[in-house]
Amino acid sequence: MSLFDFLAMPLITILLLLILAIPVVLIYIFLRLSETAFEIVGFDHWHASLAVFGSVLGSLVDIPLGTSSFSTYPEWYIALASMVSQDFPTKFHPIYLAINLGGCIIPLAISAHLLLRGRANPIKAAVGVAAVAAITYWAAAAVPGEGIELPFWLSPTLAAIFGLVLAGGYRGAPPLAYISGTLGTLLGADILSLLTPGILPALSPLSITKAKPLVLSIGGAGVFDGIFLTGIIAVLLAAGIVCLIRRTCEEIGPQEAKD
């Protein structure tokens, strides 16, 4: 073994360790940013950590809305939808509907907590949710065999903007951004899209090649994903803009979120 080879071995080892460490560092940064977002909206450190890890682990849990798949709209839905649209397909490849724990139930619980604790004005939150829901519903696209897709930047950006505008003086913008982003996207891109006549045949057409039923998980990764990230990014965007405008981050906190 030459001297060069002998000296190169530690360098190669260090390089491999650095490459292996990159994913760990990125995951750590993501978790810390997520915790910071929840702390900004009024959670203490431990509750912020619980919300983050609960959302991440909960994203693996889908709660079925029924015991079996279905491949056609129920009669009551066809009767109601016919008042709006006279011509839409009613049969589709078998589907299971589910609700994701981390992407739907936990964001709903967090938003309810923020409202009950007075971190956000309920009327302003309702306006923000309605605005985000309307735009995301219009922008949502059904991808056969995959699910509803949105530009990844749309919901967080909208939520941050409406949070800042509705907060008035920028106070309480992060909690409003979180509620507007998560609930607005759930309502507009998920629930309203599901209720739209013909959306299920578009998502799961009869010509689909998959042997198993398609799982549509509201708030879950793979179909209606991005709710958790929407809330986190919206809060960080809103808080960052407030910091830039005020040139300080000291005044952003739970004591101002009521305004």
N, C-alpha and C positions, 0 to 999 in steps of 0.2 A: 504493500500500500504506500503510495507516494505521500509526501507531506501535504500536498494540495488536497488529496482525497481525505486525509486525516482531519484537516481543518474544515473541510466542507461539510463533514457529517453533522457537527453541532448546528451549523447554519441551516442545513436542510431540516433538521429536527425542529428548530425554532420556527422556521417558516411553516411547517406543517401544523405546529401547535397554534400559530397565529391564524391560519386558515380555518382550523377547527373551532377557534374561539370566536370567529366573526358571528356565526348564528347565535351563539350564547349572548354576546354583547348586544346584538340587535333585539333579541327577545327581551333582555333586561331593560333596554331603552324604551321599548314599546310598553312594557308593564309599568315603568316609572312614569312615563307620560300619561298613561291611562289613570294611574293613581293621582297624579297631579290634577288632572281634569276633574275628578270627583272631589278632590279637596277644594278646588276653586269654587265649585257649586255649593259647598257647605258641609261636606263630610269630613269627619276626623280621619286620621291616618289609618286606623284599623278598619273602620267601616269602608273607607275608600279601597283598601286592599281586598276586603271581602267582596265588594261590588265587582272589582276587576276579575278576581279569580272565579267568582260565581258566574260571571258572564262568559268567561273563557271556557270553563268546564261545562257550563250549562249549554254552550253551543253544540255540545255533543249529544244533547238529550232532546229528542223529538217526542212530544206527547200526542198520540194519535187522536183524531177527532171522531173516529169510528172504528169498528171492529173489522171492517172489510173494505175492499176497494170498490169503486163504482165507475161505470163507463157511460153514464148518460145523466142528463139533468133530471131532477125530480119534477113531477108534473106541476106542482105548485109554482116552481121557479119558472117553468116554460110559460105558464099562464100569465105570471106577472111580467116576465121579460118581453112577452109578445106585445104588451102595451107600448113598449119603447122601440123594439126592433122586431119586425115581422119575419125577417129571413135570417136565421143564424143556425149553424149546425148544432145538433143536440147530443150527438154521440162522439165518443173519443176513446183513445187508448186508456185502459184502467188506471185510476188515480187513487192514491191515498192522500188525505189531507191531515196535516199535523201542525202543532204549534211548538216552536222552538223555545226552550226554557231560557237560554242565554240571550237570544235575539229578540224575544217578544215579551215574555212574562217578567223577566228581571227589569228591562227598560220601563215597562208599565209600572212596576212597583217603585222604581226609583223616581219616576216622574210624579207619581202620586205622593211619595214622601216629600218631594220638593214643594209641591203645592200645599200639602197639609201643614208643613213647617213654615209656610209663608215665604219661601225663597223666591217665589215668582207669583206675579199677579195672575189669578185665574182667567180673567177676561183677556188680558194681553196674551197669555199662553194659548187660549182658544183661537185667537186671531192668527197667531204664528203657526199653530198646527194646521188650521184651515188653509192658510196660504201655501205652506209647504206641501200639503196633501194635494191641492189643486194642481200645482206645477209638476210634482212628481208623477201624478196620475197621467197627466198629458204627455210627459216625457218617457214614461215607462214603455218598454218594448217587450213583447212576448217572443221568446226564442224557443222554437220547438225542441222538446226533449231536455231543455235546460231550465228555463224559468223566466222570470221577469228580470230584465236588466235595465240599469240606469248608469249614466256616466258617474264614475266613482266620486267625482268632485261636486256633483250637483247638489245633493241633499245637505252636506255639511256647509257648503257656501251659502245656500239659501237660508239655512238655520242661523248661521252666524249673522247674516245681514238682517233678517227679521228680528233676531234677538237684540241687536244693537239699535235698530230703528224703534222697536216697541219699548225698549227699556227706558228711553227718555233720559238724556244725560249719561247714557251708557251704564247706569247702575243696574245691577241685576241682569246684565246681558248674558253671562254664561249660563245661568239656570234656564233662562228663556230659550237660549239657543239649543240646549240639550233637549228640552221638552218639545220644542218645535221640530227639531230634526228627527228624533226617534219616533214620536207619535205621528208626526206628519207623514213620514215615510211609510210607517206601518199602515196608516189609513189610506194614503193615496196609492202607493205603488203595490201594496199587498192586498188589503181588504177590498178596496174599491175595484182593483183590477180583477180580483177573483169573482166579484159580483157582476162584472161586465158581461153581457150576453156574448157567447162565442169565444171567450178567452180560454176556457179549458180545452176546447177542440184545437185552438191555436197552439197551446202549450203542449198538448199531448194528442197529436193527430192520430187517426186510425192507421196511418201508414208508418208510424214509428216502428223502428226495428228492434227496440228493446223487448226482451221476453217478459220481464217483470213489470209490475205496475210502477208508474212514476210517482215519486213522493214529492208533494208540494208542501214544504215546511215554512209556515209563516214566521219570518224573522230568522230562519235558519240558513246556514251556509249551503250553497249548491243550488238554491232556487230563489228564495227571497232573502238575500244576504246583505250584509253591510249595515244593519241597524246599530249594532254595538259601535262599530267604527264611526258611523255618522255622528253619534252623540259625542264621542271623544274628540273627534276632529273639530266639530262645531264649537265645543266649549273652548278648545285651545285657540281656534281662530278668533272667536269673540274676545277672549281674554287678551290675546296678543294685540289685537287692534286697540283695545282699551288702554293697554300699557303704552302703545305708541302714541296715542292721542294725549294721554295724561302725562306721558314721560315718566311714569312710575307705576309699579304694580302693587303698591302698598294699600291702595284704597279698594282693591278688588277683593271682596270677601263676603261671607255670609251675612254680615251686618248690613250690607247695602242691597242685598238681593230683593228686599221687599218692595223697593221703589219701582 
